[in-house]
Amino acid sequence: MTKEQNHLHDLVISAIIAALYVALTYLSQMFGLGYGAVQLRLSEMLNCLVVFNKRYIWGVTLGCILANLTSTLGVVDIVWGSLQTLISLTIIYFVSKKLPNLMAKLGSVVVIGTVMMFLIAWELVVLTKAPFWLTYGSVAAGEFASLLVGAILIYYMSKRIDFNTATIKHRA
């Protein structure tokens, strides 16, 4: 692949990931779980992709920005919530590069992603005057559940899909 083709490939993959993130967030919101102090964003499962390639940071972050356009918290969530995603994914990317195997890498996504929800809890405290620890516990629990399911799914999907190159693996 030429440099231009590789760049286009990365853009297309990022756009697909962003679209998936938006669709999964809206699916979560159909059950009232996409925004607010009690949330279970199915889209957060896509955070697990970052351990394979940094291109996923941009796709997931763009998806978060687009999904947050309809957030009940308005422009603050568009900016702050998306910035939290960018920060978390960047930390996950650099930490996971130092880990020895895929299970450890995916485990780091679950732990770091869950811990970093303190930034979303803080946002909710500031905007809604919600109690911090109760809010943090709630959003962290939802994030943990989504990331754990995502880690398991991505682990098994990685047996058939090369997420580094975003291609299907051929059976020998």
N, C-alpha and C positions, 0 to 999 in steps of 0.2 A: 504494500500500500504506500502511495506517495504521502508526503507530509500533509498536503491539502486533503487527501482522502481520509487520512487518520483524524485530522481536525474535524472534518465533517462527520465522521463516524462518532466521535466524542460528543459533538453537538446534538446529534440525533439521539444518542443514548441518554444524554442529559434531559432532553425534551421528553422522551418517553418516561423516564423516572419522575420528572416533574408532574406529568399528566397523571401517572399512577398515584402519586402522592395526593394530588388534589382529589381524584376520584375516591380514594380510600378515606380521606378526611371527610368528604361529603357523605360517604356511606356511614361513617361513625356519627356524623351530625344528624342523620336520619333517626338515630336512637338517642339524640341529645347528648352525645358523648364526644363531640368534636372540639368544643371550646368550654372554657370555664373551669371551676374548681374541681369538678368531677368529670374527668375525661379519660377516654380509652381510644386514642387515635390509632386506628389500624395502620395508617400510613407510616407511623413511627417504625414499623418493622423494616422499612426500607433503609433505615440508618445502618443496618447490618452490612449493607453493600460496601460501605466505606472501607472496610478492612481489605477489600480486594483492589480498589483503585481510587485515587483521589478525585477522579472525574465525578464520582457519585456525590461528593460534597456539594457540587454546584447544582446537580439535578434535584437533590433532596431539598436544598436551601431554596431554590427557585420554586419548587412545589409548595414549600411552606409559605413563602411570600404570597403566592397565588391563592392558596387555601385560606390564608389569613385575611384576604380582601373581604371576606364575608364574616369575619370574626365579630362576635358581639362586643368585643372590647375595642374595636375600631383601629385607628391608625397606630396606636401604641402597640397593639399586638402584631400589626403588620411589621413594624420596625423591631420592637423588642423581642417578640417571639421568634422572629426569623433570625435575629442576631444570636439569640440563644442557640438556635439550631446550628448556625455556622460555627460558633465557638465550640459547641459540644462535638460536632463532627470533625473539626480540625484537631481537637485534643485526641479523640478516638483514633483518627488516622495515624498520628505520630506515635501514640502509645502502642497501637497494634502492630506497627512496623517492627517493634522491638520484641514482640512475643513469638514463641517458637512454633506454634501450630494453630490451625484454624479454630479449634475449640477454645483455646486461650484467647485468641483474637475476638471471637464472638462473645466470649464471657466478658471481655473488657467493654464491649459495646453495651451490654446489659448493665454492668456496674456503673460505668461513667455516665451513660445516658440517664440512668435513674437518679444518680447523685446530682447531676446538673439541673434537674428539675427545680432546684431551689430558686433558680432565676425566674422560672415561670410562677412559682409560688409567690416570690417577692413582687412580681408584676401584679398578680391578683390581689395581694395585700394592699398595695398602693392604690389600685384602681377601685377595688370593691370593699376595702376595709375588712376583708376576711381575716380570720386568725391564721398566723403564719404556719404553725406546726400542723394544725389540722389540714390546711390547704396543701402544704408540702407533702404530708402523708398521702393525701388523696391523689394528687397529680403524679407523685412518685410511684404509687401502687399501679396506676393505670399505665404509666410508662414502662414499669418493670414487666407487667403482663404482656404488653405489646412487643417489647424487645425480646422477651424470652421466647414467645411464639415465633417471632421473626428469626431469631438465631437458630431455632430448631429447623424451621422451614428452609432457611438459606443454607444451612449445613447440608441438608439432604439434597437440595436443588443443586448445590455446587458439585455433586457427583456427576451430574448430567450437563451442567452449564458452566462454562469457563467465564466467571464474572470478571476476571482480569481483562479479557478481550471482548466480553459480551457475545460469545458464540456458543453454539451447542457442541458438546464433545462428541466425537465419533467413537462408536464402539469398535473395539479391536476384534 
